[in-house]
Amino acid sequence: MTVLVIDAGTSGIRAAVIRAGGEIVAEQRREVLPDSPASGLVEFDADNYAAAAIELAVAALAEATTAGVPAVDAVGISNQRASCIVWDRATGRAVAPAQGWQDLRTLGDCLVLAAEGLRFAPNQTATKARNIWDAVDPERRRDLCVGTPDAWLVWKLTEGSVHATDASNAGVTGLATLTASGAGDSDRDRDRWNARLLDALRIPASAMPTIVDSIGFVGYASALPGSPPIMSMVGDQQASLAGQGAVHPGMAKITFGTGAMLDVCLGDAAPESAQRSDGGTFPIACWRQNGAITWGLESIMLSAGTNVQWLRDDLGIIETAADSARIAALCEHTDGVVYVPAQMGLGTPHWDYGARSGLFGVTRGTERSHVVRAVLEGVAHRGVDLVEAAEADASALIRGLTISVLRVDGGMSENPVFTQALADLTGRRVEVAPEKEATAAGAAALAELALGTFDGWDDLAGVWHPARVIEPEMSSEERSTARDRWARAVERCAGWHGDLSALDF
């Protein structure tokens, strides 16, 4: 079995042909960066985005043919979540720039709606959809479609014959009502769009995509040679979870990219609320198969790799991101220096948008290596925060649940100093993904599950083979001392901009 995966990220698109077991036969990539025309605005050209995805897919298929794979059995899609595209149903063209998930232009709208008892976050799709529609069709006279990147790509791949999104993407729009199990339920009671919220935002229900399984037949990709069937579609973080074989309750991964996200699988243990918990985590639908949802929790770090970029691009104390490991390794410890990575505020568990980064414990003897190591350890400390919050919230749903092993991917997973710090400070074994980006592997694995390549989830989980395994070396006493010092540093960074710290979504 071979699967063509289209992995549509925030800053680039990847198309890969993957054999059963994870072997990459062909791969094409292209950087597709969003625009930021003003502070807080993040948008992209949706038509160019889709065209690039299809061009790369066609090129990957051609490369695979040259490598002796004349056709693929299925297409899988992994995508950035919550970004919003609105397009004309008749022409199939976007009516305005798509708004990226990082876009904050609707922050004021979210505050107004919160006063009316409607809780939305500016990074969700909901208020972005209204914002675009208000700009292009305030009277609601046009026949428009709304979708996240997965729905947009499916529309383009099927040449307008299918308008669908999966449960993992629908769940982060702020507009869906997801049920613990759709199997056997009536159509009225199954996963659906919340009519009250659509009415409040003046979004016609007819504009929304059908919510379908993440695993199973969606439609034929007639825009590609051979019209292969689309057999999986899933949000990028959930795809990474599957790609690292973390598909059973208690299994977790953290993706350390620009920011970082921890996702832990809960199985069929459905959360009581779709809102952020008191512990700062969010419930997610990992994926849906045969109408039944596998649930999870997500913890979020707002800045991870950006801190290494700061060392390189702004401070100029390292030349490349890879240098951070070499420089940090020049010292065995930070000599008491602590760095709190809060360039965009603090996410889970604090959710303090007004917090800002801080560097503490600096003396005349502080050297470059101490600062670089402190930055890496600061991101690792935030990783511990994510683990502790997710574990606490998950154990409320599944008694006694613990996260005993951390599987990691993303750019920072290649940094041995960082991954050792993560193992030390969490006190848990860390397993590094063989591919820096596990999203494509996850989308491929879910498509293979739909095709019957795997007999079940145990088979899929058994494919996992980490590139490196790191065991903790720090004593419990050292860990406790480090965490106490960390807590004091975080307290000093909190509430730096009081007006922003007062915001809550």
C-alpha positions in Angstrom: 0.0 0.0 0.0 1.2 3.5 -0.8 -0.4 6.8 0.3 0.1 10.3 -1.0 0.1 12.7 1.9 -0.6 16.4 1.5 0.8 18.1 4.6 -0.4 21.7 4.5 1.3 23.7 7.3 1.4 27.3 8.4 4.6 28.2 6.6 4.9 25.5 3.9 3.4 22.6 2.1 4.8 19.1 1.7 3.6 16.3 -0.5 5.0 12.8 0.1 4.4 9.4 -1.2 4.7 6.9 1.7 4.8 3.1 1.6 3.2 1.0 4.4 5.6 1.1 7.3 6.6 4.7 6.8 9.2 4.6 3.9 9.1 7.8 2.0 9.3 7.1 -1.8 9.0 10.6 -3.0 8.8 14.1 -1.5 8.2 17.6 -2.6 8.2 20.8 -0.4 7.6 24.5 -0.9 7.8 27.4 1.5 4.4 29.2 1.5 4.7 31.9 4.1 1.7 33.9 5.3 1.6 37.7 5.0 1.4 40.1 8.0 0.1 43.4 6.5 -0.2 44.9 9.9 0.4 44.1 13.5 -1.7 41.2 14.6 -2.8 40.3 11.1 -1.8 36.9 9.6 -3.3 36.0 6.2 -2.5 34.1 3.0 -3.7 33.7 -0.6 -5.9 30.6 -0.4 -6.0 30.1 -4.2 -2.2 30.1 -4.4 -2.1 27.8 -1.3 -4.3 25.2 -2.9 -2.6 25.5 -6.3 0.8 24.9 -4.6 -0.6 21.8 -2.8 -1.9 20.3 -6.0 1.3 21.1 -8.0 3.5 19.5 -5.3 1.1 16.5 -5.2 1.4 16.0 -8.9 5.2 16.4 -8.8 5.5 13.8 -5.9 3.3 11.4 -7.9 5.6 11.8 -10.9 8.7 11.3 -8.7 7.2 8.2 -7.3 6.5 6.8 -10.8 10.1 7.3 -11.6 11.0 5.4 -8.4 8.8 2.4 -9.5 5.5 3.3 -7.8 3.1 4.0 -10.7 0.0 4.8 -8.6 -1.0 5.4 -5.0 -3.8 3.7 -3.2 -5.1 6.7 -1.3 -4.6 10.3 -0.3 -4.2 11.6 3.2 -4.4 15.2 4.4 -2.8 16.8 7.4 -3.3 20.5 7.8 -2.9 23.6 10.0 -6.0 24.0 12.0 -8.5 26.8 12.6 -7.4 29.1 9.7 -10.4 30.3 7.7 -11.1 30.4 4.0 -14.3 31.7 2.5 -15.0 31.0 -1.2 -17.6 31.4 -3.9 -19.4 28.1 -4.5 -19.9 28.8 -8.2 -16.4 29.9 -9.1 -14.5 27.9 -6.5 -12.3 30.9 -5.8 -11.6 32.6 -2.4 -13.4 35.8 -2.0 -10.8 37.4 0.3 -7.4 36.6 1.8 -7.6 33.6 4.2 -7.1 34.4 7.8 -4.5 32.3 9.5 -5.0 30.7 12.9 -2.5 33.2 14.4 -4.5 36.2 13.2 -5.8 38.5 16.0 -7.9 41.0 14.1 -11.1 39.6 15.7 -9.9 40.0 19.3 -12.3 42.9 19.9 -15.1 40.9 18.4 -14.4 38.1 20.9 -14.5 40.5 23.8 -17.9 41.9 22.7 -19.3 38.4 22.1 -18.0 37.3 25.6 -20.1 40.1 27.1 -23.1 38.6 25.3 -22.3 35.2 26.8 -20.7 33.7 23.7 -17.1 32.5 24.3 -14.8 32.4 21.3 -11.0 32.7 21.1 -9.5 34.9 18.3 -7.4 31.9 17.1 -10.6 29.9 16.4 -12.3 29.9 13.0 -15.6 31.2 14.1 -15.1 35.0 14.3 -12.7 34.9 11.3 -15.5 33.5 9.2 -17.8 36.3 10.2 -15.2 38.9 9.7 -14.5 37.8 6.1 -18.2 37.4 5.3 -19.0 40.8 6.7 -16.4 42.4 4.5 -17.4 40.7 1.2 -21.2 40.2 1.7 -22.7 42.1 4.6 -26.2 41.5 3.4 -25.6 37.7 3.2 -26.9 37.5 -0.4 -24.0 35.4 -1.9 -23.7 31.6 -2.0 -20.4 31.2 -0.2 -18.6 28.3 1.4 -16.7 28.4 4.7 -13.9 26.0 5.6 -10.6 25.3 7.3 -7.6 24.3 5.2 -8.6 20.6 5.0 -12.1 21.5 3.7 -10.6 23.9 1.2 -8.1 21.3 -0.1 -10.8 18.6 -0.3 -12.9 21.0 -2.4 -10.0 21.7 -4.7 -8.9 18.1 -5.0 -12.4 16.8 -5.7 -13.0 19.8 -8.1 -15.9 21.1 -6.1 -17.8 17.9 -5.7 -17.1 17.5 -1.9 -17.4 20.1 0.9 -16.3 18.3 4.0 -14.2 18.6 7.1 -13.3 16.0 9.7 -14.1 16.0 13.4 -10.5 16.9 14.5 -10.7 20.1 12.5 -14.3 20.9 13.2 -13.6 20.6 16.9 -11.2 23.6 17.0 -13.4 26.0 15.0 -15.5 27.0 18.0 -18.7 26.2 16.0 -19.1 22.4 16.3 -21.0 20.3 18.8 -19.2 17.0 18.9 -20.8 13.9 20.7 -19.0 11.1 22.5 -20.1 8.7 19.8 -22.0 9.2 16.6 -22.4 5.5 15.9 -26.0 4.5 15.9 -27.2 8.0 16.7 -29.7 9.8 14.5 -28.5 12.4 12.0 -29.9 15.1 14.2 -27.9 14.1 17.2 -24.6 13.3 15.6 -21.7 15.6 15.3 -23.0 18.9 13.9 -22.6 22.6 13.7 -24.1 24.6 16.5 -27.1 26.4 15.0 -27.3 29.0 17.9 -23.6 30.0 17.3 -24.0 30.2 13.5 -27.1 32.4 14.0 -25.2 34.7 16.4 -22.4 35.2 13.8 -24.8 35.3 10.9 -23.1 32.4 9.1 -25.6 30.4 7.0 -25.6 26.7 7.9 -25.6 25.9 4.2 -22.1 27.4 4.0 -20.6 25.0 6.4 -18.9 21.7 5.4 -20.3 18.3 6.3 -18.4 16.8 9.3 -17.1 13.4 8.3 -14.8 10.7 9.7 -11.1 11.4 9.9 -10.5 7.8 8.8 -12.5 6.6 5.8 -13.6 7.5 2.3 -14.2 11.2 1.7 -14.2 11.5 -2.1 -12.0 11.0 -5.2 -9.2 13.4 -5.8 -10.1 13.9 -9.5 -7.7 16.9 -9.7 -4.8 14.4 -9.5 -3.7 11.7 -11.9 -5.6 8.5 -11.4 -8.2 10.2 -9.2 -7.1 8.3 -6.0 -9.6 8.2 -3.1 -9.1 10.6 -0.1 -9.1 8.2 2.9 -7.9 10.4 5.8 -8.0 14.0 6.8 -6.8 15.2 10.2 -5.5 18.3 12.0 -1.7 18.6 12.1 -1.3 18.0 15.9 -3.6 15.0 15.9 -1.7 13.7 12.8 1.5 14.0 14.7 0.0 12.1 17.6 -0.9 9.2 15.3 2.4 9.5 13.4 4.2 8.8 16.7 2.0 5.8 17.5 0.5 7.5 20.6 -3.0 6.1 19.9 -3.9 4.6 23.3 -5.0 6.3 26.5 -2.2 8.0 28.4 0.1 8.1 25.4 1.4 11.6 24.6 3.6 13.6 22.3 4.9 17.2 22.2 5.7 18.9 18.9 8.4 21.6 19.5 8.2 24.0 16.5 7.7 27.8 16.6 5.5 27.1 19.6 4.8 23.7 21.1 1.8 21.6 21.6 1.3 18.5 23.8 -1.5 16.1 22.9 -2.5 13.2 25.1 -4.8 10.4 23.9 -7.8 9.7 26.2 -9.6 7.1 24.1 -13.4 7.2 24.5 -13.3 9.3 27.7 -15.2 12.3 26.5 -14.6 15.7 28.2 -17.5 17.3 30.0 -17.0 20.7 28.3 -15.6 22.0 25.1 -14.1 24.9 26.9 -10.6 25.3 28.3 -10.3 23.6 31.7 -9.2 25.2 34.9 -5.9 23.5 34.4 -5.4 25.3 31.1 -5.8 22.5 28.7 -8.3 22.1 25.8 -10.3 19.1 24.9 -9.8 17.9 21.3 -11.2 15.3 19.0 -8.1 13.3 18.0 -9.9 11.6 15.1 -13.2 10.0 14.3 -13.7 6.5 12.8 -17.0 4.9 12.0 -18.8 7.7 13.8 -16.9 7.2 17.1 -14.5 9.9 18.4 -11.2 9.3 20.0 -10.7 12.1 22.5 -7.7 13.9 23.8 -6.4 16.9 25.7 -4.1 19.6 24.4 -1.6 21.9 26.2 -0.1 24.8 24.4 3.2 26.7 24.6 3.0 30.0 22.8 6.8 30.3 22.1 9.3 27.5 21.8 11.6 27.6 18.7 11.1 31.3 18.5 13.4 31.6 21.5 16.3 30.0 19.6 15.5 32.2 16.7 15.8 35.2 19.1 19.3 34.0 20.1 20.3 33.8 16.4 18.5 36.6 14.7 18.2 39.3 17.3 20.9 38.8 19.9 23.3 37.3 17.4 25.0 35.0 19.9 24.6 31.9 17.8 24.9 31.7 14.0 22.5 28.8 13.4 19.8 27.1 15.3 22.0 24.0 15.5 24.7 26.0 17.2 22.5 26.3 20.3 23.3 22.7 21.2 27.0 23.1 20.6 27.3 26.3 22.6 25.0 25.1 25.4 27.2 22.0 25.8 30.2 24.1 26.6 28.9 24.3 30.2 27.4 21.6 32.4 24.8 23.8 34.0 23.5 27.4 33.7 25.2 28.6 36.9 21.9 29.7 38.3 20.6 31.5 35.2 16.9 31.0 34.5 15.1 32.0 31.3 11.3 32.1 31.0 10.2 31.9 27.4 7.1 34.2 27.2 7.7 36.2 24.1 3.9 36.0 23.3 2.8 35.5 26.9 2.3 32.2 28.7 -0.1 29.5 27.5 -1.0 26.4 29.5 -1.5 26.4 32.4 -1.3 30.2 33.1 -2.9 31.8 30.0 -1.4 35.1 30.7 -1.1 37.0 27.4 0.6 39.9 29.2 3.5 37.9 30.6 6.8 38.5 29.0 10.1 36.7 28.9 12.7 37.2 31.6 16.3 36.3 32.2 17.2 35.9 35.9 20.3 35.1 38.0 22.7 36.8 35.6 26.1 37.7 37.2 29.3 39.2 35.9 30.5 35.7 35.4 27.6 34.7 33.2 28.8 33.5 29.8 27.2 33.0 26.4 26.9 29.3 27.0 25.0 29.8 30.3 22.5 32.0 28.5 22.0 29.6 25.6 21.6 26.7 27.9 19.2 28.6 30.0 17.0 29.3 27.0 16.9 25.6 26.0 16.2 24.6 29.6 13.5 27.3 29.8 11.6 25.7 26.9 12.1 22.4 28.6 10.6 23.8 31.9 7.6 25.0 29.9 7.4 21.4 28.5 7.1 20.2 32.1 4.3 22.7 32.7 2.4 21.2 29.7 2.9 17.7 30.9 1.8 18.4 34.5 -1.3 20.3 33.4 -2.4 17.6 30.9 -1.7 14.8 33.3 -3.8 16.5 36.0 -6.7 17.3 33.7 -6.6 13.8 32.1 -6.6 12.0 35.5 -9.9 13.7 36.2 -11.4 11.9 33.3 -9.4 8.6 33.6 -8.5 7.9 37.2 -4.9 7.2 37.7 -3.8 8.2 34.2 -0.2 9.2 33.9 2.1 10.2 31.1 5.1 8.0 31.6 6.8 8.5 28.2 7.1 11.6 26.1 7.4 11.3 22.3 8.7 14.4 20.6 9.0 15.8 17.1 9.5 19.3 15.6 12.7 21.2 15.0 13.8 21.4 18.6 13.6 17.6 18.9 16.9 17.4 17.0 18.7 19.3 19.8 20.4 16.8 22.2 20.9 19.3 25.0 17.3 20.3 24.9 15.9 16.7 24.8 18.2 15.7 27.7 16.9 18.8 29.7 13.3 17.7 28.9 13.9 14.2 30.1 15.7 15.5 33.3 13.1 18.1 34.2 10.1 15.9 33.5 11.7 12.8 35.0 10.4 10.9 32.1 11.9 9.0 29.2 11.9 11.0 26.0 11.6 9.3 22.6 12.5 11.3 19.5 10.6 10.8 16.3 12.6 9.4 13.3 11.1 12.2 11.2 11.3 15.8 12.4 7.7 16.3 11.2 5.5 13.3 12.2 2.4 14.9 10.6 2.8 13.2 7.2 3.4 9.8 8.8 0.3 10.2 10.9 -2.0 11.1 8.0 -0.5 8.2 6.0 -1.1 5.8 8.9 -4.7 6.8 9.3 -5.3 6.3 5.5 -3.6 2.9 5.8 -5.9 2.0 8.7 -8.9 2.9 6.5 -7.5 0.7 3.7 -7.0 -2.2 6.0 -3.2 -2.3 6.0 -3.4 -2.3 9.8 -5.7 -4.8 11.6 -6.3 -2.2 14.3 -4.8 0.4 16.5 -2.3 -2.0 18.1 -0.8 -2.6 14.7 -0.5 1.1 14.0 1.1 1.8 17.3 3.6 -1.0 16.7 5.1 0.8 13.7 6.7 3.4 16.1 10.5 3.2 16.2 12.2 6.2 17.8 15.4 7.6 16.4 16.7 8.3 19.9 15.7 7.4 23.5 16.8 9.7 26.3 16.5 8.7 29.9 16.5 11.3 32.8 19.8 11.7 34.6 18.8 14.4 37.1 18.1 13.4 40.7 14.7 14.1 42.2 16.3 16.6 44.6 18.0 18.5 41.8 14.7 18.4 39.8 12.7 19.8 42.8 15.2 22.6 43.3 15.2 23.5 39.6 11.4 23.6 39.5 11.1 25.7 42.6 13.5 28.3 41.1 11.5 28.1 37.8 8.2 28.9 39.7 9.8 32.0 41.2 11.0 33.2 37.8 7.6 32.7 36.2 5.9 34.6 39.0 8.2 37.6 38.2 7.3 37.5 34.5 3.5 37.3 35.0 1.3 40.3 34.4 4.0 42.4 32.8 1.3 44.1 30.6 -1.7 44.2 32.8 -4.2 45.1 30.1 -3.2 42.0 28.1 -3.1 39.8 31.2 -6.7 40.7 31.9 -7.8 39.1 28.6 -9.3 35.7 28.9 -10.7 33.5 26.1 
